[in-house]
Amino acid sequence: MSTYVLQSPVGLLQHAGAQIVLVVSGGGSQVIPQLLAEGGASGIMLEALVPYARSAMTELLGGEPETYCSDQTVRQMAVAGWQRSIKLSNEVGNNVGVAVTASLRAGKQKLGQHRIHVATHHIQGTRTATLQLINNLRSRLEEEHIAALLCLDVLVGTFIEKKDYPWRKELESLLVEGEDIVREQYMPPSSWQKLFSDDELVIPVETNAPTESRRVSEKIQDRLIFSGSFAPLHDGHLAMAHIAEEIAERPVEWELSVSNVDKPMLDYIEVSRRAEQFKGKRLWLSRAPTFIEKIRAFPQSTFVMGADTYQRLTDLKYYGGSHQQLHSAIQTICRKARGLIVFGRVQNEKFENPADFNVPTALRDVTCFVSEREFRVDISSSHIRANKK
């Protein structure tokens, strides 16, 4: 391959064997023609998506993001692109999802910060770059050009770490004082890569917890498992864990699934941030988004859950409206789980007592209900996130 080709973005990505799905929203769309205009683009580009309407973004991410233009949202977009690339190429190799979301100049002036978020996700890591532009200093077209250059820089840098490429030099020359690119990346351990590539269902995470060393391949059973998204872990979770430990007479072990039924997987940066909350605790990462899959990952274990999760166990919509599938799931839960410890919660300013739920007798028989007198914490992760905005 010629030196010229290896100095072009497409040539470098082709040389790396990249298989790309690009997702662009709000700004940065100039990167599409920059990639497709070069010969050889068909060898690396699987698809380019532009979910511009809010409904399109909601469909892509499986729900409405808390903020449409943010570091977290662009990472979710990149993971969605990565999962799409695996589906299109039917392999997990040099597949990569690259995403751009930007809030740029609109019309003569734009209120609010002009900013660009870029992310890539592939099996070997998650990488991001954030750039805040001086408001109304440039035209929309000039800002779009900068967004495209930043996207190219992060995408190529995902595979080849070098700093003197023409597009990076041009990008740096276009920035003024006060405009700095903030970069972050997380390169996971090999065990995480095995989990993300579906080679493992569940893996332990090193958190300096006082637990015995065990191989991932060993059978994991007879445990007290508290599953959740823990975004963030809060005092309510810790209080639930303490009560559950007293009931089950064993320590709680926490489980975080990197997979979700309707949403993209978590990216490595997000997983690492959530895992940081569990220092000194026993933590497992899994690819078990449904409760039936959690039972398969942790057979004959006792599970801790809130009223909302407990209610979903008997909700027909989670079984495609099939009474037969619901009945089969309840049988599996009753047969393969050692028991359930269930806590109430406040919903619409009213305490929901799961003991009052209409559930099958067989499920009720394996459930220990914690009363409102024993536990009531009027707090939730979503409430905490909302107050941080």
Secondary structure, DSSP 8 states (H G I E B T S, - for coil): --HHHHTSHHHHHHHHT-EEEEEEESS-TTHHHHHHTSTTGGGTEEEEE---SHHHHHHHHTS--S-SSSHHHHHHHHHHHHHHHHHHHTS-SSEEEEEEEEE---SS--SS-EEEEEEEEETTEEEEEEEEE-TTSS-HHHHHHHHHHHHHHHHHHHH---S--HHHHHHHHH--TT--EEEEEE---HHHHHHHTTS-SEEEE----S-----TTS---S-EEEE---TT--HHHHHHHHHHHHHHTS-EEEEEES--SSS----HHHHHHHHGGGTTS-EEEES--SHHHHHHHSTT-EEEEEHHHHHHTT-GGGGTT-HHHHHHHHHHHHHH-SEEEEE-EEETTEEE-GGGS---HHHHHTEEEE-TTT------HHHHHHHH-
